[in-house]
């Protein structure tokens, strides 16, 4: 038992020295020894097994595996040929921003359009919609690197119908897993 | 009637003043008259196409040549076609076409195609071909263009093709079809979205937008080999390239700066110049045939409208003022007509007008749905566009002189963003 703990200690000293040599480059002084020597078994073991600090276990749901709608993120809808945000849309995004910041999750904002207008123009319009949403979220403190964007134009309608109500469903910035 | 007699009288000379004027000026050719009587046509008799001998392939080739040639002449819009076996057996014919097909001593088929004046049967044009089994249609197309050149004095479109995007959602591939709807061929198979094909002026390459690299990029497809290479893939949109008339550069819309702007690029993907600067959408650039100006769509006014600028980005002027949605414009090869998609009531329709805005007319009525992306044939008389009038989006060809339509592609998969070869 004693031998075991001593050899384990020796291992720690060695690995720490090695880490210092790698990280620090030149420090060959072993102050590490005096500092680690009196430390009890348990913490020593932990250091020995994981030189890097263990990531904190995630609290709550595993956001990355979920569609954003599952943790309360809502899509934003737009008027015909529009890509500006009104008060109602900003209200939705304010709520989304709080959730995204708390969760620290990365999402994809995808711009969608209704079937009217050309394929090309709708790809541009969808990009504009996704972009204004991202810009607004970033202005609220969401990390820009955590909001990716894309445009599907009119190629992935949520509703295949051809009434104004159907089209309104298809004019949106949709939040999805990246 | 008078004109027809004039054509007849001129047959022996092959040149005629009104004919030459039509071919070069194009004014007479594209006069927009809704009455069929105002459209002057040359009457061509489809005569005897004889297969010499009992050889089945010889007989079939003769029959196929006759059928394809007659159809080419009809589709050109320049002729009335008749003769033995046709509804119009007798017309005041100006010309007749005849052919012989036989198997040569080397086993290869030999085709002689002749154009003669009618009724005096003076030989005006004779061509000899040795078509392989897959080249019979091409042979007829080639001779059809010869007939157009000889009798009307303009360049025919019988050998042209239309490239387009076929598929659903974000899985669409580039296809190509002969101008008459035959010879459908798939050119890409990469399980992503491929769209907006545009032919280089020499026909050797097709530029198109694809997500095959994971994100949107501009690609070239070599038409001879089918080889594809990436030209450009910048962050955001890389959309809707348009070859310049001299083939030395392209227009494209890129959103690398934050929103879509129009750029001139080299065929190697190097940016020559950014032509637009605005926080709005600038998209669908298309060269004027003189290569000095271009037309594009911008929603800087609040709605998508058409604008023209010069090749340096200067001299911007707004072209459309009517309606709240005007997009995907293209100037005819003569520069005299502008075709585009305009929202009428609820859905987009095809509009043709002068580049200055005169003589505007909506060519597709309420029976059409979502008409988009017109592209001119090199004759400046026909244009192809996409419409989902039958449910799925399909391609249609419009004749601006006769105000008639024909369906070019069929099937259940949507066909979009056509580009007519030059």
Contacts between the chains, C-beta under 8 A, distances in Angstrom:
chain1	res1	chain2	res2	distance
A	81	B	299	7.5
A	81	B	303	6.6
A	81	B	304	7.2
A	81	B	324	7.5
A	81	B	325	6.9
A	115	B	370	6.3
A	116	B	325	7.9
A	116	B	343	7.0
A	116	B	346	7.1
A	116	B	347	6.1
A	116	B	348	6.5
A	116	B	370	6.8
A	117	B	304	7.7
A	117	B	325	6.5
A	117	B	327	6.7
A	117	B	343	7.7
A	117	B	348	6.7
A	118	B	284	7.2
A	118	B	327	5.2
A	118	B	328	4.8
A	118	B	341	5.8
A	118	B	348	7.2
A	118	B	372	4.6
A	118	B	373	6.0
A	119	B	195	6.3
A	119	B	196	7.8
A	119	B	372	6.9
A	119	B	373	7.3
A	119	B	416	5.5
A	119	B	417	5.9
A	120	B	196	6.5
A	120	B	239	5.8
A	120	B	240	5.0
A	120	B	253	7.8
A	120	B	283	5.8
A	120	B	284	5.5
A	120	B	327	7.8
A	120	B	328	6.7
A	120	B	373	7.7
A	120	B	417	7.4
A	121	B	281	7.2
A	121	B	283	5.9
A	121	B	284	6.9
A	121	B	297	6.5
A	121	B	304	6.2
A	121	B	327	5.2
A	121	B	328	7.4
A	123	B	237	6.3
A	123	B	239	6.2
A	124	B	237	6.2
A	124	B	239	7.2
A	124	B	253	7.2
A	124	B	255	7.3
A	124	B	260	4.7
A	124	B	281	4.6
A	124	B	283	4.9
A	125	B	281	6.8
A	127	B	236	6.5
A	127	B	237	6.1
A	127	B	255	6.0
A	127	B	259	7.8
A	127	B	260	7.3
A	128	B	259	6.6
A	128	B	281	6.3
A	131	B	258	7.4
A	131	B	259	7.3
A	151	B	237	7.5
A	152	B	170	6.6
A	155	B	169	5.1
A	155	B	170	5.1
A	155	B	193	6.8
A	156	B	169	5.8
A	156	B	170	6.7
